[in-house]
Amino acid sequence: MLDEYGGVLLRCDELQYHSLPSREQLTKQLVKNLEAALREHAVSFNEIQPACQFIYIKTTNISEVTRVSSGVFGVSSVSPVIVSSTIDADSLPSNHAFYKEECDNKVFLSTEKVDGVGGLPTGSQGRVVCTISGGLDSPIAAYKMMKRGCVPVFLHFDNVPYGDESTRNLAIRQAKRLSEYIHGHEIKMYVVPHGDDLTEVLRHAPRKMTCIFCRRNMYRLAQEVALLENADAIVTGEIIGEQASQTTRNLLAENSAISEIPIMRPCIGDDKVEVEKMAMKIRTYDFAQEAVSCCSLPPKYPTVCSKLDIIDPIEEKMNMDWKASEISEAEVIILKDGNAND
């Protein structure tokens, strides 16, 4: 009996910190996502069963089910297992180290554990608008929110004529890579033209503050997308002090541009080495190495301490009609449909 695996056991460590009613809902969502992931990869299985604090997938496609399920958010580790109600520890071969786990009078016996991506099941939290620039940090910020159960709506700002067209294509490729971690949920990407409002910034704002006004406008556009998509937050890849526009004082000034949707910055306290390691792990690092400057406008001597009493009078002189036109001209790309989870 010890020569043949009967299925795959999934451990869902993060779910155990929730109340029983919440855990049941999270488990139900995770099962749906697992079914969608296996169908998406054309991997057959017999049954997916919640089993105590585990999820058990009965299948003969052991290696493929192990590989696919370990990449589904909510799964902390995976083991091919033998299932029995009679295994006695004394009867096990002494030349192997076994993991022995029990549930409902059944024994799950395994010899290996494959790490999963962990986190919470996709769809257990709200939708979030994730900005994608083509650089290193923003995909990591999106991934961190995805790992916590959020469904991403990707957003790229097309800086033409102040940026290179290749940046748009790179951002789309990054978003497609991240979408590989989502199963059974529709994933959209908005590519919003960002040139008209930059022209207005150049017309009215001090050159040293170009990036501050630019980011305030990006947040305004992101808020419009969030409202369209019924999203709960805007997610960016900013890190304190990494760039002049990301000092604490400048972040405060930039935040004040919007009030209806919160801005979340999952990478805010990371350093570059941590971000690079994560990018290598989730396979977005190589994309960032292709990135060229996404904008030609950053000033040589940017301000690091913005003040609203300077910003507000300048913006009062600006024509804000660009917001409606840029949103109406946005390209909407369906990166993945949600049929697998219907």
C-alpha positions in Angstrom: 0.0 0.0 0.0 2.9 2.4 0.6 4.0 2.1 -3.1 1.2 4.2 -4.6 0.0 7.8 -3.8 -3.7 8.3 -3.8 -3.8 12.1 -4.0 -2.4 15.4 -2.9 -2.8 17.0 0.5 -2.8 20.9 0.7 -2.0 22.7 3.9 -3.6 26.2 4.3 -1.7 27.6 7.3 -3.0 31.2 7.0 -6.6 30.1 7.1 -6.2 28.6 10.6 -5.9 32.1 12.1 -9.5 32.9 11.2 -12.7 32.1 13.0 -14.6 29.0 12.0 -17.2 30.8 9.9 -14.5 32.8 8.1 -12.4 29.8 7.6 -15.3 27.9 6.0 -15.8 30.8 3.5 -12.1 31.0 2.8 -11.9 27.3 2.2 -14.9 27.4 -0.2 -13.3 30.2 -2.2 -10.0 28.3 -2.3 -11.6 25.1 -3.6 -13.2 27.1 -6.4 -9.8 28.7 -7.3 -8.1 25.3 -7.2 -10.7 23.8 -9.6 -10.2 26.8 -11.9 -6.4 26.5 -11.8 -6.5 22.8 -12.6 -8.9 23.3 -15.4 -6.9 26.1 -16.8 -3.8 23.9 -16.9 -5.9 20.9 -18.3 -5.0 18.8 -15.3 -7.6 16.1 -14.4 -8.6 15.2 -10.9 -11.3 13.1 -9.3 -12.4 15.3 -6.3 -11.4 18.2 -4.1 -12.4 17.7 -0.5 -11.9 20.0 2.6 -10.5 17.7 5.3 -10.2 19.2 8.8 -7.5 22.0 8.4 -6.4 20.5 5.0 -7.7 20.2 1.5 -7.3 16.8 -0.2 -7.3 16.4 -3.9 -7.9 12.8 -5.1 -6.1 12.3 -8.4 -3.7 10.1 -10.3 -1.9 13.1 -11.8 0.1 13.6 -8.7 3.0 15.6 -10.1 0.9 18.0 -12.1 -1.7 18.6 -9.3 1.2 19.2 -6.9 2.8 21.7 -9.3 -0.4 23.7 -10.1 -1.9 23.7 -6.6 1.3 25.0 -5.0 0.9 28.1 -7.1 -2.6 29.0 -5.9 -2.9 31.7 -3.2 -4.0 30.2 0.1 -1.9 27.1 -0.2 1.1 27.1 2.1 2.5 23.6 1.3 1.6 20.5 -0.7 2.4 16.8 -0.4 1.6 13.8 -2.4 0.0 11.4 0.1 -1.1 7.8 0.7 -4.4 7.7 2.5 -5.4 5.0 4.9 -7.4 4.3 8.0 -5.1 1.6 9.2 -1.5 2.7 8.9 0.5 1.9 12.0 3.7 3.8 12.7 5.4 0.5 13.5 4.6 -0.8 10.0 6.3 2.0 8.2 9.7 1.4 6.5 12.5 2.6 8.8 14.6 4.0 6.0 12.2 6.9 5.2 11.1 10.0 7.1 7.3 10.3 7.0 5.0 13.1 7.6 1.9 11.6 9.3 -1.3 13.7 9.5 -4.7 12.6 10.6 -8.3 13.8 10.0 -11.7 12.1 10.4 -10.2 8.6 11.1 -8.0 8.9 8.0 -4.2 9.0 8.0 -2.4 11.0 5.3 1.2 9.8 4.9 3.8 11.7 2.8 7.6 11.9 2.4 7.9 15.4 1.0 6.5 18.9 1.3 6.5 21.4 -1.6 6.2 25.0 -0.6 3.1 26.9 -1.7 2.7 30.6 -2.3 0.6 31.0 0.9 -1.6 34.0 1.7 -5.3 34.2 1.3 -7.5 32.8 -1.6 -7.9 35.2 -4.5 -11.4 36.8 -4.3 -11.6 36.6 -0.5 -10.8 40.4 -0.4 -11.8 43.3 -2.6 -10.7 44.5 -6.0 -7.7 46.9 -6.0 -6.3 49.1 -8.8 -2.6 48.2 -9.2 -0.4 50.7 -11.0 2.2 49.1 -13.3 5.0 51.2 -14.6 7.3 48.7 -16.3 9.9 49.0 -13.5 10.8 46.8 -10.6 8.7 47.9 -7.6 5.1 48.1 -8.9 4.8 44.4 -9.8 6.0 43.5 -6.3 3.4 45.8 -4.7 0.7 44.2 -6.8 1.8 40.7 -6.0 1.8 41.4 -2.2 -1.9 42.6 -2.5 -2.8 39.6 -4.7 -1.3 37.3 -2.0 -3.7 38.8 0.5 -6.7 37.7 -1.5 -7.3 40.9 -3.6 -8.2 40.8 -7.3 -6.1 43.2 -9.2 -7.2 45.7 -11.9 -3.9 46.8 -13.5 -3.4 50.4 -14.6 -0.6 51.8 -16.7 -0.1 55.5 -17.5 1.1 56.0 -21.1 3.3 59.0 -21.0 3.6 59.5 -24.8 4.8 62.0 -26.1 7.0 62.3 -23.0 7.8 58.6 -22.8 8.7 55.6 -24.9 6.1 53.3 -26.5 8.1 50.3 -25.4 7.3 51.0 -21.7 3.6 50.4 -22.4 4.4 47.0 -24.0 6.6 46.1 -21.1 4.0 47.0 -18.5 1.4 44.8 -20.3 3.9 41.9 -20.2 4.4 42.4 -16.5 0.7 42.4 -15.9 0.3 39.2 -17.9 2.9 37.5 -15.9 1.2 38.5 -12.6 -2.1 37.3 -14.0 -0.7 33.8 -14.1 -1.1 33.7 -10.3 -4.9 34.4 -10.6 -7.3 31.6 -11.4 -11.1 31.9 -12.0 -11.3 35.7 -11.9 -11.4 38.2 -14.7 -8.3 40.4 -14.8 -8.4 43.7 -16.6 -5.8 46.2 -17.5 -6.3 49.9 -18.2 -3.8 51.8 -20.3 -4.6 55.5 -19.7 -3.1 58.3 -21.9 -1.2 60.6 -19.6 0.2 63.2 -22.0 -2.4 66.0 -22.0 -2.3 66.5 -18.2 1.6 66.4 -18.3 1.4 69.2 -20.8 -0.8 71.2 -18.5 1.7 70.6 -15.6 4.6 71.9 -17.7 2.5 74.9 -18.6 1.8 76.0 -15.0 4.0 74.2 -12.4 7.5 75.1 -11.3 9.9 72.7 -13.1 11.3 71.3 -9.8 7.8 70.2 -8.9 6.9 68.4 -12.2 6.9 65.0 -10.6 4.7 66.0 -7.7 2.0 67.4 -9.9 2.4 64.4 -12.3 1.8 61.9 -9.4 -1.2 63.9 -8.1 -2.7 63.6 -11.6 -2.0 59.9 -11.7 -3.8 59.4 -8.4 -6.8 61.3 -9.8 -6.9 59.0 -12.8 -6.4 55.9 -10.7 -9.3 57.0 -8.5 -11.5 57.3 -11.6 -10.6 53.8 -12.6 -11.2 52.5 -9.1 -14.7 54.1 -9.1 -15.4 52.5 -12.5 -14.3 49.1 -11.3 -15.8 49.3 -7.8 -12.3 48.8 -6.3 -11.5 49.4 -2.7 -7.9 50.8 -3.0 -5.2 52.1 -5.2 -1.9 50.2 -5.0 1.5 51.6 -5.9 5.1 50.5 -5.6 6.5 53.5 -3.9 9.3 53.1 -1.3 10.1 55.8 1.2 13.1 57.8 0.1 13.8 55.8 -3.1 13.2 58.8 -5.3 12.7 62.5 -4.7 8.9 62.2 -5.2 8.8 59.5 -2.5 10.0 61.5 0.5 7.5 61.4 3.3 6.7 65.1 2.8 6.1 64.6 -0.9 4.0 61.5 -0.4 1.8 63.6 2.0 1.4 66.2 -0.7 0.6 63.7 -3.4 -2.0 61.8 -1.2 -4.1 64.9 -0.8 -5.0 64.9 -4.5 -7.7 62.4 -3.9 -10.1 61.6 -1.0 -12.6 58.9 -2.1 -10.2 55.9 -2.5 -7.3 55.0 -0.2 -3.7 54.6 -1.5 -1.8 51.5 -0.3 1.9 51.1 -0.6 2.9 47.5 0.2 6.6 48.0 -0.5 6.9 51.3 1.5 9.4 49.9 4.0 11.4 47.6 1.7 14.9 48.1 0.5 16.0 47.4 -3.1 17.7 44.1 -2.3 14.4 42.8 -0.8 12.5 43.9 -3.8 15.0 42.4 -6.2 14.8 39.0 -4.4 11.0 39.0 -4.6 11.1 40.0 -8.3 13.4 37.0 -9.0 11.1 34.7 -7.0 7.9 35.7 -8.9 9.7 36.0 -12.3 9.3 39.7 -12.9 12.9 40.7 -12.4 14.0 40.2 -16.1 11.2 42.5 -17.3 12.5 45.3 -15.1 16.0 44.9 -16.6 14.5 45.7 -20.0 13.0 49.0 -18.7 14.1 52.3 -20.2 13.1 55.6 -18.7 9.3 55.8 -18.7 9.4 59.6 -18.8 11.7 62.3 -20.0 10.3 65.0 -17.6 11.9 64.4 -14.2 13.8 67.6 -13.3 17.5 67.7 -12.5 16.9 69.3 -9.1 13.5 68.1 -7.9 11.8 69.4 -4.7 11.9 67.0 -1.7 9.6 68.9 0.5 6.3 70.0 -1.1 3.8 72.3 0.5 0.1 72.4 -0.2 -0.1 76.1 0.2 2.1 76.2 -3.0 0.4 73.4 -4.8 -3.2 74.5 -4.4 -2.9 78.0 -6.1 -1.0 76.5 -9.0 -3.7 73.8 -9.6 -6.4 76.4 -9.5 -4.9 77.8 -12.7 -4.9 74.4 -14.5 -7.5 73.2 -16.8 -8.7 69.8 -15.4 -10.8 68.8 -18.4 -8.1 66.3 -19.3 -9.3 63.9 -16.6 -12.5 63.0 -18.4 -11.0 62.8 -21.8 -8.0 60.6 -20.7 -10.3 58.2 -19.0 -12.6 58.0 -22.0 -9.7 57.3 -24.2 -8.3 54.5 -22.0 -7.5 51.2 -23.6 -9.1 48.3 -21.6 -7.4 44.9 -22.1 -8.8 41.6 -20.7 -5.8 39.7 -19.6 -7.7 36.7 -18.3 -11.4 35.9 -18.3 -13.3 34.7 -15.3 -15.3 31.8 -16.8 -13.3 29.1 -15.0 -14.8 30.1 -11.7 -18.4 30.4 -12.8 
